[in-house]
Amino acid sequence: MRLNVPLTGAPEVDAVREVIESGYLTQGAKTAAFEDSIRAYTSARHAAAVSSATTGLHLALVALGVQPGDEVVIPGFSFPATANAVIQQGAIPVFVDIDAATFNLDPALLEAAITDRTRAIMPVHAFGLCADMDAITAVAERRGLPVLEDAACALGGTYDGRHAGTLGTAGVYSFHPRKIITTAEGGMITTDDDTLAARISVLRAHGAVRGELFMEFVDAGFNYRLSDVHSAIGLAQMTRIDEIVSGRRRAAAALTSRVAGIAGVQAPTEPAGTAHTFQSYVVRLDDDIDRDEVIRRMRTRDVETTLGTYGMHLQPYFRERFAIPDAALPETTRAHHQALTLPLYPQLTDDDLDTVAEALRLSVWESPRR
């Protein structure tokens, strides 16, 4: 059983065929329509399609004025693309530990991480669960800092009724095949800031402004555009986003009811006022359970699993460059070793969920204790 299977079919195939037959493949009308669909869905004022969430984060940091040597505060527990986007701008990621229950940046630790070189705060909505944005934005406003949401996993998630990606200065979604909707590869930046949106638009396409007859290049920009081929897939996906999100939430609730009684396994949490997308269904194993051995044993039962995500300070590049001791990020370190992602997607049947839960129960029971 695979970890994730995108919900795609004939509408996506037909959408791609239409673009190919049109002869116009690069960023064009389909991309504009895809941006419109994200604006309508999230109520964001602006949306700019980009080639990936990683390029979207980088582009947003550039547009926000982050310079080499500046600092950007991020959670320690995330896919390394979060930190990579900061480093690509020549800036310095400052890792903050996470809340043990939510896997999100712990806002109680945020103030202490801010220095006179801090230029932005970049929370991650881990696995589709919104971070504690009221607490984070309160600190940001007090310190005069923009908040860039890494909402890669969170399209369709909400916080007090507002969409993830619209809670800060700007937000970035991912459309990788493991995310909520897919364009194969791609991303989207959302913002309500007119000036920021205009700068993103220029920087996204080589720093160019189109005149009556040709383009003028007013900045040293990037080629971070999304093609109409990818956008056509995204448009087809957006027609079923409510089905996808509700299907993931239904499957998550059903899986939680099955794993809740397994000794040593802590199911995901959903704080009041939030709606989790469950882009990934991540449990936490007790500290005496060998998570990696559980992954191996699940594999023998033909159930694909993986770690939750990465304690970035534990990865070779970040460890060698920043030398952050494990004790400085204790919950991040623990989550890196004990979080486990289980299969979850709308197509799973009740029998499939039974199989996942039983495989987990047996694999945890068989795994040697530390």
SVG drawing of the C-alpha trace seen along z (x, -y; Angstrom):
<svg xmlns="http://www.w3.org/2000/svg" viewBox="-16 -50 47 59">
<polyline fill="none" stroke="black" stroke-width="0.4" points="0.0,0.0 1.5,-3.3 2.0,-6.3 0.0,-8.6 -1.9,-8.4 -3.0,-11.6 -6.7,-11.8 -6.4,-12.2 -8.2,-10.9 -9.9,-11.8 -10.4,-15.6 -6.7,-16.1 -5.8,-14.1 -8.4,-16.1 -7.1,-19.4 -3.5,-18.6 -4.6,-17.4 -6.4,-20.7 -3.3,-22.7 -1.0,-20.6 -3.4,-20.8 -3.6,-24.6 0.1,-25.0 0.5,-27.4 2.3,-25.6 4.1,-28.2 2.6,-30.5 -0.6,-32.0 -4.4,-31.9 -4.6,-28.6 -2.1,-29.9 -4.1,-33.1 -7.3,-31.0 -5.5,-28.8 -4.4,-31.8 -8.0,-33.1 -9.3,-29.8 -6.9,-30.0 -7.8,-33.6 -11.5,-32.7 -11.0,-29.6 -8.8,-31.3 -10.2,-34.9 -6.6,-36.1 -6.3,-39.4 -3.4,-38.2 -2.1,-34.8 1.0,-34.1 1.7,-30.7 5.4,-29.5 7.4,-26.5 7.5,-25.0 6.8,-26.0 10.6,-26.2 11.0,-28.8 7.9,-30.5 9.5,-30.8 12.7,-32.1 10.8,-34.6 8.7,-35.8 11.8,-36.3 13.5,-38.4 10.3,-40.4 10.2,-41.1 13.7,-42.6 15.6,-39.8 19.3,-40.4 22.5,-38.3 23.4,-38.1 19.9,-38.7 18.2,-36.2 14.9,-34.4 13.3,-32.5 11.9,-29.1 10.9,-25.9 13.6,-23.3 11.3,-20.5 10.4,-20.7 11.4,-19.5 14.8,-21.2 13.3,-23.2 12.2,-25.7 15.7,-26.4 17.1,-26.1 15.0,-29.0 16.6,-31.2 20.1,-30.0 19.6,-30.5 19.0,-34.2 22.3,-34.3 20.4,-34.7 20.7,-32.7 18.0,-30.3 17.4,-30.6 15.9,-27.3 13.3,-27.4 12.0,-24.3 8.5,-22.9 5.5,-22.2 5.4,-18.5 1.7,-18.0 1.4,-19.9 4.9,-19.6 4.6,-23.4 6.9,-26.2 6.5,-26.9 5.5,-30.6 6.7,-30.8 10.3,-30.4 9.9,-32.9 10.8,-36.2 14.1,-34.8 15.1,-33.9 14.7,-37.4 17.8,-39.6 18.5,-43.0 19.3,-41.0 16.0,-39.3 14.0,-40.3 11.2,-37.7 9.4,-34.9 8.5,-31.9 6.3,-29.4 5.4,-26.1 2.0,-24.6 3.2,-21.1 1.5,-18.3 -1.4,-20.7 -2.1,-21.9 -2.0,-25.7 0.6,-27.0 -0.5,-29.1 -0.8,-32.2 -2.3,-34.6 0.6,-34.2 3.1,-34.3 1.7,-37.4 1.4,-39.1 5.2,-38.8 5.8,-39.8 3.7,-42.9 5.4,-43.9 8.8,-43.6 7.7,-45.0 8.5,-41.8 6.7,-40.2 5.3,-36.7 5.8,-34.3 3.7,-31.2 5.2,-28.0 1.7,-26.6 3.1,-23.9 0.9,-21.2 -2.0,-23.3 -4.2,-24.4 -7.7,-23.8 -6.7,-24.1 -8.2,-26.8 -7.4,-28.8 -10.4,-30.5 -12.2,-30.2 -9.5,-31.8 -7.5,-29.9 -3.9,-28.8 -1.7,-31.0 -3.8,-34.1 -2.9,-34.5 0.4,-36.5 2.1,-38.9 2.2,-36.2 1.8,-32.4 3.1,-29.7 1.4,-26.4 2.9,-23.4 1.4,-21.3 3.8,-18.3 2.0,-15.0 2.0,-14.3 0.3,-17.6 -3.5,-18.4 -3.9,-19.1 -1.2,-18.5 0.1,-20.0 2.9,-17.4 5.3,-20.2 4.3,-23.7 3.5,-26.2 1.5,-29.4 2.2,-32.6 -0.7,-34.4 -0.8,-37.9 -3.1,-40.8 -0.3,-43.3 -0.6,-45.1 3.0,-46.3 4.4,-42.9 2.3,-41.2 3.5,-43.6 7.2,-42.9 6.6,-39.2 5.0,-39.4 8.1,-41.2 10.7,-39.0 8.9,-35.8 9.5,-36.4 13.1,-37.6 12.5,-41.0 10.5,-42.0 7.7,-44.5 5.8,-44.1 5.3,-47.2 3.2,-47.9 5.6,-46.1 8.2,-44.3 9.5,-43.8 11.7,-46.0 13.9,-44.4 13.7,-46.5 15.3,-44.0 17.5,-40.9 14.7,-38.4 14.2,-34.7 12.4,-32.2 10.0,-30.8 7.0,-30.7 4.4,-27.8 3.5,-26.5 -0.1,-26.2 0.4,-22.4 0.9,-22.3 -1.8,-24.9 -4.4,-23.0 -3.9,-20.0 -4.3,-22.4 -7.5,-23.8 -8.9,-20.3 -7.8,-19.5 -9.5,-22.7 -12.9,-21.5 -12.6,-18.7 -10.7,-20.3 -13.6,-20.1 -13.9,-16.4 -10.2,-15.9 -10.0,-17.8 -13.1,-16.2 -11.9,-12.8 -8.6,-13.2 -10.3,-14.4 -12.8,-11.5 -10.0,-9.0 -7.9,-10.6 -10.8,-10.4 -11.4,-6.8 -7.7,-6.0 -7.5,-7.8 -10.3,-5.7 -8.3,-2.6 -4.8,-3.6 -6.1,-5.3 -5.9,-2.0 -2.4,-0.9 0.0,-1.1 2.9,-3.4 1.3,-5.4 0.0,-9.0 -2.4,-10.0 -2.3,-13.5 -4.0,-16.4 -6.3,-19.1 -6.5,-22.2 -9.8,-24.0 -10.4,-26.5 -8.2,-24.7 -9.1,-22.4 -6.3,-20.0 -5.8,-19.0 -4.0,-15.8 -1.6,-16.1 0.3,-13.6 -1.1,-11.5 1.8,-11.6 1.8,-9.6 4.4,-9.9 5.8,-6.7 6.9,-6.4 10.6,-7.1 11.4,-3.5 10.1,-2.3 12.6,-2.0 10.7,-4.0 13.0,-2.9 12.5,0.8 8.7,0.1 9.2,-1.3 11.1,1.9 8.4,4.2 5.6,2.2 7.4,2.7 7.4,6.5 3.6,6.2 3.5,4.2 2.5,0.9 4.7,-2.1 5.6,-4.4 8.3,-7.0 9.6,-9.4 7.4,-12.5 9.8,-15.0 13.3,-16.2 15.0,-17.7 17.0,-19.9 19.8,-20.4 20.5,-16.7 21.1,-16.6 24.8,-16.7 24.8,-20.1 23.0,-22.0 25.0,-20.1 28.3,-21.0 27.4,-24.6 25.5,-25.5 26.6,-22.9 23.4,-23.1 23.4,-20.7 20.5,-18.3 19.8,-19.7 19.0,-23.1 16.1,-21.7 14.9,-18.8 11.4,-18.4 12.6,-18.7 15.2,-16.0 12.6,-13.8 10.1,-14.3 12.8,-13.5 13.4,-10.1 9.9,-9.2 7.4,-10.6 6.0,-8.2 3.9,-8.9 1.2,-6.4 -0.7,-6.0 -3.6,-8.4 -5.6,-9.6 -9.3,-9.8 -9.3,-6.6 -8.5,-4.4 -11.4,-2.1 -12.3,-1.0 -10.6,2.4 -7.4,0.4 -7.5,-1.5 -7.9,1.7 -4.9,3.1 -2.8,0.0 -3.8,0.0 -3.2,3.7 0.1,3.6 1.1,0.7 -0.1,2.6 1.9,5.7 5.0,3.8 5.1,1.8 4.5,4.9 7.3,6.8 9.9,4.0 12.5,4.3 12.4,1.7 15.4,-0.5"/>
</svg>
